[in-house]
Amino acid sequence: MTIISWVYNFLVLLPVVFIDESGTLPDPKDKVIILAALITARPEELPKLFKGLQKKGQKSKTNEIKFYSAGEKTKVIFFERLAREKLDLFLLTVEKMGRKIPDTPRHFALLSWILLRDVLTFRPQTAEVFFDRHFAVNNDLKKFNETLSSLLQKRLVLKHVDSKKDPRINAADMAASATLAFRTGRQPRFYEMLRPKIVSDKNLNWAQVKQEFFANKKLA
């Protein structure tokens, strides 16, 4: 094996993280918000999870599916495929304690940091992290990146993508939504299908998140 091919294989096999959330911070109807991080060294395999799952006649250019609009059979097929993939899942559930919490770059960066802290302990060689584009305004994305990078104290490539254009992030969305359905008691089946892939499933309330917030001087 040449040096060039060795370097190529090494880089290709570095783990990549995809993060999405289910539930929202500001909506008081959402009792919890879930963040899911899906880690894989083979991100090119993720689009295959959605192959053939679109509704007949659907003309979308992507294979994106949504947990709450997909049929039971579609979800079973998807989660069975996901369970066969070589990947790891890290989950964060935050109980909002009945609060309407502003959806700011700093708040979302804090939640992402709490999740990524565990991910990087398990996969310290992670180089890239993909987020479903959470903020529409570029300045908000910049503030989010700066805050998260400061908290992590680690150089990572942070990318914000549209799940309709990059269906790989859709897998994290499905995992987050399945966890939300489980936490709210609506549909536990698909979370149970995910369970063998779950490395960490952390539960905090908003008061504990605020403790993390004030304990870190970089956010003061």
NORTA-V484989 format. One record per residue. N is the residue number from 1. RES is the residue in one small letter. NEAR is the number of other C-alpha atoms within 12 Angstrom. Layout:
BEGIN
<<N	RES	NEAR> <N	RES	NEAR>>
END
This chain:
BEGIN
<<1	m	8> <2	t	8> <3	i	9> <4	i	10> <5	s	11> <6	w	12> <7	v	13> <8	y	13> <9	n	15> <10	f	16> <11	l	18> <12	v	20> <13	l	22> <14	l	22> <15	p	31> <16	v	39> <17	v	44> <18	f	51> <19	i	47> <20	d	43> <21	e	39> <22	s	38> <23	g	32> <24	t	32> <25	l	32> <26	p	21> <27	d	19> <28	p	18> <29	k	18> <30	d	25> <31	k	27> <32	v	36> <33	i	43> <34	i	43> <35	l	46> <36	a	50> <37	a	52> <38	l	48> <39	i	44> <40	t	37> <41	a	27> <42	r	24> <43	p	31> <44	e	19> <45	e	21> <46	l	34> <47	p	29> <48	k	24> <49	l	33> <50	f	32> <51	k	20> <52	g	18> <53	l	29> <54	q	25> <55	k	20> <56	k	9> <57	g	9> <58	q	13> <59	k	10> <60	s	15> <61	k	14> <62	t	24> <63	n	30> <64	e	36> <65	i	34> <66	k	30> <67	f	31> <68	y	21> <69	s	15> <70	a	22> <71	g	16> <72	e	17> <73	k	16> <74	t	26> <75	k	32> <76	v	25> <77	i	23> <78	f	37> <79	f	33> <80	e	23> <81	r	25> <82	l	36> <83	a	26> <84	r	19> <85	e	27> <86	k	22> <87	l	31> <88	d	35> <89	l	43> <90	f	43> <91	l	46> <92	l	44> <93	t	40> <94	v	40> <95	e	32> <96	k	29> <97	m	22> <98	g	19> <99	r	22> <100	k	19> <101	i	28> <102	p	15> <103	d	22> <104	t	24> <105	p	29> <106	r	30> <107	h	29> <108	f	38> <109	a	37> <110	l	39> <111	l	45> <112	s	43> <113	w	36> <114	i	37> <115	l	41> <116	l	44> <117	r	29> <118	d	27> <119	v	37> <120	l	29> <121	t	17> <122	f	19> <123	r	28> <124	p	21> <125	q	24> <126	t	32> <127	a	28> <128	e	31> <129	v	40> <130	f	39> <131	f	39> <132	d	34> <133	r	32> <134	h	31> <135	f	23> <136	a	16> <137	v	14> <138	n	14> <139	n	13> <140	d	22> <141	l	26> <142	k	23> <143	k	21> <144	f	34> <145	n	36> <146	e	27> <147	t	31> <148	l	35> <149	s	26> <150	s	21> <151	l	30> <152	l	30> <153	q	17> <154	k	23> <155	r	19> <156	l	25> <157	v	20> <158	l	31> <159	k	25> <160	h	29> <161	v	24> <162	d	24> <163	s	30> <164	k	21> <165	k	18> <166	d	27> <167	p	34> <168	r	42> <169	i	44> <170	n	42> <171	a	50> <172	a	47> <173	d	38> <174	m	45> <175	a	48> <176	a	42> <177	s	42> <178	a	39> <179	t	44> <180	l	36> <181	a	28> <182	f	24> <183	r	30> <184	t	22> <185	g	13> <186	r	15> <187	q	20> <188	p	19> <189	r	22> <190	f	34> <191	y	35> <192	e	21> <193	m	26> <194	l	39> <195	r	26> <196	p	22> <197	k	29> <198	i	28> <199	v	24> <200	s	29> <201	d	30> <202	k	29> <203	n	25> <204	l	25> <205	n	23> <206	w	27> <207	a	18> <208	q	21> <209	v	30> <210	k	22> <211	q	17> <212	e	24> <213	f	25> <214	f	14> <215	a	14> <216	n	20> <217	k	12> <218	k	18> <219	l	24> <220	a	13>>
END
